[in-house]
Structures are given as structure tokens and as C-alpha cells.
């Protein structure tokens, strides 16, 4: 009966549920994109290593550092050596001279080979153990060695983006070639394998240029900011965090009760930061979708009140042949819930189509529609019909059958 009532007024029913469709569509599409982004970030940390602990003198993660942090002294290579020597839960510590592009100015470097340029290189100086700790894979050539680092050789391991720009994407062609960068000559000794994971299809490592740490110190002596990546032993990451924190507090003379003057984070910490950012975006999306659902709910209530007026004589006949108030209430609630459920189904189908279309047109766009999104959407749709259908249903149930029969 509810279905027949909806199909009897197709256009009016469609206009009524339009708000429900928009609300469900917005919620599911945004939720699918956020879920896909989160899965990408999780996969990225898993690829780099879940046992890694990141140490920096400034706050790291999502969002800018505090201005008060700029006066902090950077970490040093001696800090890394002390952690390895004093901690029983840390396997090794890699040190990165971060972002020494254009020798300390922070700009991207320009690599030149013959008549070709690559202007977007992100240059880091790293200790040789970085490859093992960060799970670096080589596509061609070799990684940096202790001898490269000790002798401060002008050698580079480059990402795939530089190879595509300078050597037409041929990693074999890149090996052994000498390029110019910042007025100096550099030999390419290795090409990195492209990372499987990325953020919207991009991974910063594809643009990276790695040189030995001591070479970076030679060419950029004023760039003293370093990042330490400590690798904890299996199952001991929390113990390692506590030990490292204690060692650094002593070395950096942090008084008891004072906050750390350095940052220490694990993959879980970064994920909590990212989840907090997603929660804000999700809350905004929910607010927008709730506005659509509210408009849709009001539309359903309005059309059901009109329906009660239009079907006054029908209600009188039903009551005259024995229909109870509960039966009348159930009838109109069923129609309201069927109407909003239809809106929810249309919204879910459209959201599935849009999510798949996004992934088709933009393969790097993560958009994963989970079963819980569909179930939640349909449940909310039915509840909207239940809540906003109560008033029309009660009005219909309270009508006097005698007045109804002579209404027309």
C-alpha cells in the first residue's frame, strides 16, 4: 500500500525525497573518500616501517610548528649515537639532514643533465643505515655506503621522478651519469624503486635525492636540522619511546616537570593526528548532510500532512469497517518510512556511482565505500521517516470517522 501510494505520485514523491538523496549522497561520498585516504596513510606507514620512532627538535606531523619552538637547538648525530649506546630496546638509529635543498635555503634543487632540467628535487643527506630502517628498495644500482659517507663523496641516489625528467624514465641510462646541481658535479649511483603507496597517488620519496650525510654537512654546513629515525625492537616500541625520551631529556638538560624540548612520534601518533583532522572534515560533512536530511524530513512531514487531508474519506472508511488508531498510525508511518527509505536507496546508488566514477577519472583518488556506510545510510533514512511521520500519522489516527465520511 505504501509503495502504491508513492508510485501514484512519482514526481511529487521525488521532490519530497530530494533532500534525503542529497544528504545521504554527501555523507557517503565524503565518508568513502576519507576512509580511502586513511587506508592509504596506514599502508604508507606500514611500508616505511611500523616500528620506527621519529625524533625532531620541532613538532612534526600535520600542522605547523609553534613559533616558540624555533629557539630550540637541533638534535645532533651524537644524540643518535647515545640512543644506540644506552637503549636496550632500540636496534638502530638513522640520521637525516632534512631539506638541504639549494644548500640550506629550503628551496627545491635544480638538476641539470645536458639540455634537460629537473627543478623539483627534494634533497636529504642520510646515513647509510637509512635504507634498512625506512625499507628503501632499489630499482637499479646501489645504495649509499659507509665509505661514501666517510669520504664525503659527491654521489646521489635519485627518485624515479628525476629519472623520468632527465633520462626519459630509463633507470639504466641514469646509472653512472654525472649531473650538475647547485654548481657542483654529482654521480648517480642508484635509482629508487617507486613506492607502492602514496597520498593521492603521490609519494614524496619519488622526488627525493639522497646524498651521504657527511657530504650534506660539507655542502650545507649552516643547515643543522636533523631528523632521527629510531627502529625499535619487535614488540617493544612503547618501551623504546620511554627510553629515548629519558635519554634525550638528560642530554638536552630538560628539568623535571618541564615539557620536552623535542618531538617524539610513532606511526600511531601520526595516525591519531590524522584521525583528528579527518574528524573535523567528517563533522563538517555530517553537518551538511544533516541539513539535507532535515530539509528532506520536513518535506516528508509536509507531504504526509497533505496526504492525510487528501485521503480523509479513505481514513473514515477504514475506521468505519474496524481499523484501529494503531492501524492508521502504522499505515501512515509505513508510507513515510518507505518514502525516506527510497530516498536513502537512491542516495546510496548515486554515491556508489560517483565514488567509482571518481576512481575511474582520478585513479589516485581514494574512495572506498564500506558496507557500514550503506547500512548506516539506510538506517538513518528509515529513522527520518519514522520521526517526521509521527505527526501526520497521529493526526490521521485522531480523525473522527463520521466527519471523515461526510468530508467531501
C-alpha positions in Angstrom: 0.0 0.0 0.0 2.8 2.4 0.9 4.6 1.5 -2.4 1.4 2.1 -4.4 0.9 5.5 -2.7 4.4 6.5 -3.6 4.2 5.3 -7.2 0.8 7.1 -7.6 2.5 10.4 -7.2 6.0 9.8 -8.7 7.1 13.4 -9.3 5.8 14.7 -6.0 7.5 11.8 -4.2 10.8 12.5 -6.0 10.7 16.2 -5.0 9.9 15.2 -1.4 12.8 12.8 -1.0 15.3 15.1 -2.8 16.7 16.4 0.4 17.2 12.8 1.7 19.0 11.9 -1.5 21.4 14.9 -1.3 22.1 14.3 2.4 22.8 10.6 2.0 24.9 11.3 -1.2 27.0 13.9 0.6 27.6 11.7 3.7 28.5 8.5 1.8 30.8 10.2 -0.8 32.7 12.2 1.8 33.0 9.2 4.1 34.2 7.0 1.3 37.0 9.5 0.4 38.1 10.0 4.0 38.1 6.2 4.6 40.2 5.7 1.4 42.6 8.4 2.5 43.0 6.8 5.9 43.7 3.4 4.4 46.4 5.0 2.2 48.1 6.6 5.1 48.0 3.3 7.1 49.5 1.5 4.1 52.2 4.2 3.8 53.3 3.9 7.4 53.3 0.1 7.1 55.6 0.3 4.0 58.0 2.7 5.8 58.0 0.5 9.0 55.7 0.4 11.9 58.5 0.0 14.5 60.0 3.4 13.6 60.2 6.3 16.0 60.7 9.8 14.6 62.7 12.4 16.6 62.9 16.0 15.7 63.5 19.3 17.6 60.3 20.8 16.2 56.8 19.4 16.3 56.2 17.0 13.4 53.0 15.7 11.8 50.0 17.6 10.4 50.1 21.3 11.0 52.7 24.0 11.5 55.2 24.1 14.4 54.7 26.5 17.3 56.7 29.8 16.9 58.2 29.3 20.4 59.9 26.1 19.1 62.1 28.0 16.8 64.6 28.8 19.5 65.2 25.1 20.3 68.6 23.7 19.5 68.5 20.9 16.8 69.3 17.3 17.6 72.8 16.1 16.7 74.4 12.9 15.4 75.8 12.5 19.0 72.2 12.1 20.2 71.7 9.3 17.8 74.9 7.5 19.0 73.9 8.0 22.6 70.4 6.4 22.0 72.0 3.3 20.3 74.6 3.0 23.1 72.3 3.5 26.1 69.0 2.0 25.0 68.3 -1.8 25.2 65.1 -1.6 23.1 66.4 0.3 20.0 68.1 -1.7 17.2 69.5 1.3 15.2 69.1 5.0 14.5 69.3 6.6 11.1 70.0 10.3 10.8 68.6 12.6 8.1 69.9 16.1 7.2 66.4 17.3 6.2 65.6 19.5 3.3 69.0 20.9 2.5 67.7 22.0 -0.9 69.7 24.8 -2.5 72.2 24.1 0.3 70.1 25.1 3.2 67.6 27.7 1.9 64.8 25.1 1.8 64.1 25.5 -1.9 63.8 22.6 -4.3 67.0 21.8 -6.2 67.6 22.1 -9.9 69.3 19.1 -11.5 70.8 19.5 -15.0 71.8 16.8 -17.4 72.9 18.0 -20.9 69.9 20.1 -22.1 67.4 18.7 -19.6 66.4 20.1 -16.2 64.6 18.7 -13.2 63.6 21.6 -10.8 61.7 19.8 -8.1 64.3 17.7 -6.3 63.9 17.3 -2.5 67.5 16.8 -1.2 68.3 15.0 2.0 71.5 13.8 3.5 71.2 10.4 5.1 73.4 7.9 7.0 73.8 4.6 5.2 71.6 2.7 7.6 68.6 4.8 6.5 67.8 2.3 3.7 67.3 -0.6 6.2 65.2 1.4 8.7 63.0 3.1 6.1 62.6 -0.1 4.0 64.1 1.6 0.9 64.0 -0.5 -2.3 66.5 0.0 -5.1 65.4 -0.3 -8.7 68.8 0.0 -10.2 72.3 0.5 -8.9 73.3 0.6 -5.3 72.6 2.4 -2.0 75.0 4.7 -0.2 77.8 3.0 1.7 79.8 3.8 4.8 82.8 4.6 2.6 80.7 7.1 0.6 79.7 8.8 3.8 83.2 8.7 5.4 84.9 10.2 2.3 82.1 12.7 1.7 81.7 11.6 -1.9 79.5 13.6 -4.4 77.2 10.6 -5.1 73.4 10.5 -5.3 70.6 8.0 -5.1 67.7 9.6 -7.0 63.9 9.0 -7.1 62.0 8.0 -10.2 60.7 11.5 -10.9 64.2 12.8 -11.7 64.9 9.8 -13.9 61.7 10.5 -15.9 62.7 14.1 -16.4 66.3 13.7 -17.2 66.6 10.2 -18.7 63.2 9.6 -20.3 62.3 7.2 -17.5 65.2 4.8 -18.2 66.9 3.9 -14.9 69.7 2.0 -16.7 70.5 5.2 -18.6 70.8 7.2 -15.3 73.4 5.0 -13.6 76.9 6.3 -13.7 75.9 9.6 -15.3 77.2 12.9 -13.9 74.7 15.7 -13.4 75.1 19.3 -12.3 73.3 20.6 -9.2 74.0 23.9 -7.4 77.2 24.5 -9.3 78.6 21.0 -8.4 79.0 17.7 -10.2 77.3 14.6 -8.9 77.4 11.0 -9.9 74.2 9.0 -9.9 74.9 5.6 -8.3 71.4 4.3 -7.7 67.7 4.7 -8.6 64.9 4.2 -6.1 62.0 1.9 -6.7 58.7 3.7 -6.7 56.8 3.3 -3.5 53.6 1.3 -3.8 51.6 3.7 -1.5 51.1 7.4 -1.7 48.8 10.3 -0.9 46.5 10.9 -3.9 48.9 8.8 -5.9 52.0 10.9 -5.0 54.8 9.8 -2.7 57.4 12.4 -1.6 60.1 9.9 -2.0 59.7 9.9 -5.8 61.1 13.4 -5.8 63.8 12.7 -3.3 67.6 13.0 -3.9 69.7 11.2 -1.3 73.4 12.0 -0.6 75.7 10.8 2.2 75.1 12.6 5.5 78.7 13.8 5.8 78.5 15.2 2.2 75.4 17.1 3.2 77.2 18.5 6.1 80.1 19.6 3.8 77.9 21.4 1.2 75.3 22.8 3.7 77.2 23.5 6.9 74.7 26.0 8.2 71.7 23.6 7.8 71.9 21.9 11.2 68.4 20.5 11.4 68.4 16.7 11.6 65.7 14.1 11.9 66.5 10.8 13.7 64.6 7.7 12.9 65.0 5.1 15.6 64.0 1.5 14.9 62.6 -0.3 17.9 62.9 -4.0 18.5 59.8 -6.1 17.7 57.1 -5.6 20.2 59.0 -3.0 22.3 58.0 0.3 20.6 56.4 1.8 23.7 59.4 0.8 25.9 61.7 2.3 23.3 59.8 5.6 23.2 60.1 5.9 27.0 63.9 5.1 26.9 64.6 7.5 24.1 62.6 10.2 25.8 64.6 9.7 29.0 67.9 9.8 27.2 67.1 12.9 25.3 65.7 14.8 28.3 69.0 14.1 30.1 71.2 15.1 27.1 69.1 18.2 26.5 69.0 19.2 30.2 65.2 19.3 30.5 64.3 19.9 34.1 61.9 17.7 35.9 58.3 18.7 35.2 59.1 20.7 32.2 57.8 19.7 28.8 60.1 18.1 26.2 62.0 20.5 24.0 61.9 17.9 21.2 59.3 15.9 19.4 59.0 12.1 19.5 56.3 10.3 17.5 55.4 6.8 16.3 53.2 5.8 13.4 50.3 5.5 15.8 50.8 9.1 16.9 50.7 10.3 13.3 47.6 8.3 12.7 45.9 9.9 15.8 46.8 13.3 14.4 45.4 12.4 11.0 42.3 10.9 12.5 41.7 14.2 14.4 42.0 16.1 11.1 39.6 13.7 9.4 37.2 14.0 12.3 36.9 17.8 11.7 36.3 17.2 8.0 33.8 14.5 8.7 32.0 16.7 11.2 31.6 19.4 8.5 30.3 16.8 6.1 27.9 15.4 8.6 26.6 19.0 9.3 26.0 19.5 5.6 24.3 16.1 5.1 22.2 16.7 8.3 20.9 19.9 6.8 19.8 18.0 3.7 18.2 15.3 5.8 16.4 17.9 7.9 15.0 19.5 4.7 14.1 16.1 3.4 12.4 15.2 6.7 10.4 18.4 6.8 9.4 17.8 3.2 8.2 14.3 4.1 6.2 15.6 7.0 4.6 18.3 4.8 3.6 15.9 2.1 2.2 13.4 4.6 0.1 16.1 6.1 -1.2 16.9 2.6 -1.8 13.2 2.1 -3.9 13.0 5.3 -6.1 15.8 4.0 -6.4 14.3 0.6 -7.3 10.9 2.0 -9.7 12.0 4.7 -12.6 10.0 3.3 -10.4 6.9 2.9 -9.4 7.1 6.6 -13.1 7.4 7.5 -14.0 4.3 5.6 -11.1 2.3 7.1 -12.2 3.4 10.6 -15.9 2.6 9.8 -15.1 -1.0 8.9 -13.0 -1.6 12.0 -9.5 -0.1 11.6 -8.0 0.9 14.9 -5.9 4.0 15.7 -2.8 1.9 15.8 -3.5 0.5 12.3 -3.9 4.0 10.9 -0.7 5.2 12.6 1.1 2.2 11.3 -0.2 2.8 7.8 1.0 6.4 7.6 4.3 5.7 9.3 4.9 2.9 6.8 4.3 5.3 3.9 6.7 7.9 5.4 9.4 5.3 6.1 9.0 3.8 2.6 9.4 7.2 1.2 12.6 8.1 3.0 14.0 4.5 2.5 13.5 5.1 -1.2 15.4 8.4 -0.9 18.2 6.6 1.0 18.4 3.8 -1.6 18.7 6.4 -4.4 21.3 8.3 -2.4 23.4 5.2 -1.8 23.2 4.1 -5.5 24.3 7.6 -6.7 27.1 7.7 -4.1 28.4 4.3 -5.3 28.3 5.6 -8.9 30.1 8.8 -8.0 32.8 7.1 -5.9 33.5 4.6 -8.8 33.5 7.5 -11.3 36.0 9.4 -9.2 38.3 6.4 -9.0 37.9 5.9 -12.8 38.6 9.5 -13.7 41.2 10.2 -11.0 42.9 6.8 -10.2 44.9 8.4 -7.4 41.6 9.5 -5.6 40.9 7.1 -2.8 37.2 6.4 -2.4 36.2 3.2 -0.6 32.6 2.6 0.2 32.3 0.3 3.2 29.3 -1.9 4.0 28.7 0.0 7.2 28.2 3.2 5.3 25.4 1.7 3.3 23.7 0.1 6.3 24.0 3.4 8.3 22.6 5.4 5.5 19.6 3.2 5.0 19.0 3.1 8.8 19.2 6.9 9.1 16.8 7.2 6.1 14.2 5.0 7.8 14.6 6.8 11.1 14.0 10.1 9.4 10.7 8.8 8.0 9.8 7.4 11.4 10.5 10.7 13.3 8.9 13.1 10.8 6.0 10.7 10.0 4.7 10.6 13.6 2.8 13.9 13.5 0.9 13.2 10.2 0.2 9.6 11.4 -1.2 10.8 14.8 -3.3 13.4 13.0 -4.8 10.8 10.7 -5.5 8.4 13.7 -7.3 11.1 15.6 -9.8 12.0 12.8 -13.4 11.4 13.6 -14.8 8.7 11.3 -18.2 10.4 11.0 -16.6 13.7 10.0 -14.4 11.9 7.6 -17.2 10.1 5.8 -19.0 13.3 5.1 -15.8 15.3 4.5 -16.5 15.7 0.7 
